[in-house]
Amino acid sequence: MLLIFGTTLRNRVLVVVNFLCQFCGTHASQDVIESATKVSVFFIPLFTLRKQYYVTCSNCGGTTSLTKEQATHGIEWAARNRQVS
């Protein structure tokens, strides 16, 4: 019997917020991204192995890792300030 399995990396932009970038120092849009590694069998995703969150500057591409709480806070902040994309 042949069993085909593997992992897939999926990136999803959760929200776009405008902040001062710590790398380039410009006021630019920042993408809050959720990166999920999923295990699949026969090309069907079964479960999520791990999730990571990070923010990326649209101006310079600088990336900073976030915790789940920080990513959630960014989503809530954007909703309060009407910057949800």
Secondary structure, 3 states (H helix, E strand, C coil): CCCCEEEEEEEEEEEEEEEECCCCCCEEEEEEEEEEEEEEECCEEEEEEEEEEEEEECCCCCEEEECHHHHHHHHHHHHHCCCCC
